[in-house]
Amino acid sequence: MSTEQTSAANSFSYTLTRTLDAPAATVWQAWTTTDQYAQWAYAAAGSVEMDVRPGGAWKATMLTPDGGEFPLTGSYLEVAENRRLVIGMDVPGKPEPAVMTLELDGQDGHHTRIVLSQTCDTAEERDMSEQGSTMLLDSLSAFLAEKAKG
């Protein structure tokens, strides 16, 4: 697994890039299948619901390291199986959802380059979102490695 991380000091955007040891279809299933997502994405048991299609809704209650719960909801804005997923995340008090884009590029049938990007309204939101996304990618990598062991 390799990792790249970029965030511009004068921008509220970030991009995380990794090469995962799994085919694109396996990475896609981990991100879009309720039972798999719940295993690696720090979600509370039974809280994940996904309707993975443009306009379809999703929700999950994320567990924080200190034991707190953080309910999330949103919708899928763009779905291109095994290639691209654009996710809208509802933000209380904001009229428009926060948008996270996930792009998958199968490398050789055994590896996938994943690029996760998001633009936020403030530097603080960007930093918190980037930290959360980094944790998600770390956990996804570990989940895929364990799954590969069979």
Solvent accessible surface area in square Angstrom, and as a share of the most:
residue,aa,sasa,rsa
1,M,125,0.56
2,S,67,0.43
3,T,70,0.41
4,E,102,0.46
5,Q,99,0.44
6,T,85,0.49
7,S,52,0.34
8,A,52,0.40
9,A,106,0.82
10,N,142,0.73
11,S,34,0.22
12,F,87,0.36
13,S,36,0.23
14,Y,3,0.01
15,T,44,0.25
16,L,4,0.02
17,T,11,0.07
18,R,11,0.04
19,T,37,0.21
20,L,1,0.01
21,D,80,0.42
22,A,6,0.04
23,P,55,0.34
24,A,17,0.13
25,A,49,0.38
26,T,36,0.21
27,V,0,0.00
28,W,16,0.06
29,Q,94,0.42
30,A,0,0.00
31,W,7,0.02
32,T,19,0.11
33,T,50,0.29
34,T,55,0.32
35,D,88,0.45
36,Q,27,0.12
37,Y,25,0.09
38,A,31,0.24
39,Q,123,0.55
40,W,6,0.02
41,A,0,0.00
42,Y,94,0.36
43,A,12,0.09
44,A,16,0.12
45,A,107,0.83
46,G,84,0.81
47,S,22,0.14
48,V,11,0.06
49,E,97,0.44
50,M,43,0.19
51,D,56,0.29
52,V,44,0.25
53,R,132,0.48
54,P,84,0.53
55,G,59,0.57
56,G,1,0.01
57,A,64,0.50
58,W,28,0.10
59,K,89,0.38
60,A,4,0.03
61,T,25,0.15
62,M,26,0.12
63,L,73,0.36
64,T,53,0.31
65,P,125,0.79
66,D,129,0.67
67,G,60,0.58
68,G,30,0.29
69,E,118,0.53
70,F,118,0.49
71,P,100,0.63
72,L,43,0.21
73,T,61,0.36
74,G,7,0.07
75,S,33,0.21
76,Y,6,0.02
77,L,82,0.41
78,E,71,0.32
79,V,38,0.22
80,A,17,0.13
81,E,122,0.55
82,N,48,0.25
83,R,156,0.57
84,R,76,0.28
85,L,0,0.00
86,V,12,0.07
87,I,10,0.05
88,G,1,0.01
89,M,32,0.14
90,D,79,0.41
91,V,47,0.27
92,P,131,0.82
93,G,88,0.84
94,K,71,0.30
95,P,130,0.82
96,E,126,0.57
97,P,47,0.30
98,A,26,0.20
99,V,57,0.33
100,M,13,0.06
101,T,21,0.12
102,L,1,0.00
103,E,73,0.33
104,L,12,0.06
105,D,76,0.39
106,G,43,0.41
107,Q,89,0.39
108,D,88,0.45
109,G,49,0.47
110,H,128,0.57
111,H,62,0.28
112,T,0,0.00
113,R,96,0.35
114,I,0,0.00
115,V,29,0.17
116,L,0,0.00
117,S,35,0.22
118,Q,14,0.06
119,T,91,0.53
120,C,14,0.09
121,D,90,0.47
122,T,60,0.35
123,A,42,0.33
124,E,124,0.56
125,E,60,0.27
126,R,23,0.09
127,D,74,0.38
128,M,129,0.57
129,S,31,0.20
130,E,17,0.08
131,Q,118,0.53
132,G,32,0.31
133,S,6,0.04
134,T,32,0.19
135,M,64,0.29
136,L,26,0.13
137,L,0,0.00
138,D,70,0.36
139,S,22,0.14
140,L,0,0.00
141,S,18,0.11
142,A,66,0.51
143,F,31,0.13
144,L,5,0.03
145,A,51,0.40
146,E,110,0.49
147,K,85,0.36
148,A,84,0.65
149,K,162,0.69
150,G,105,1.01
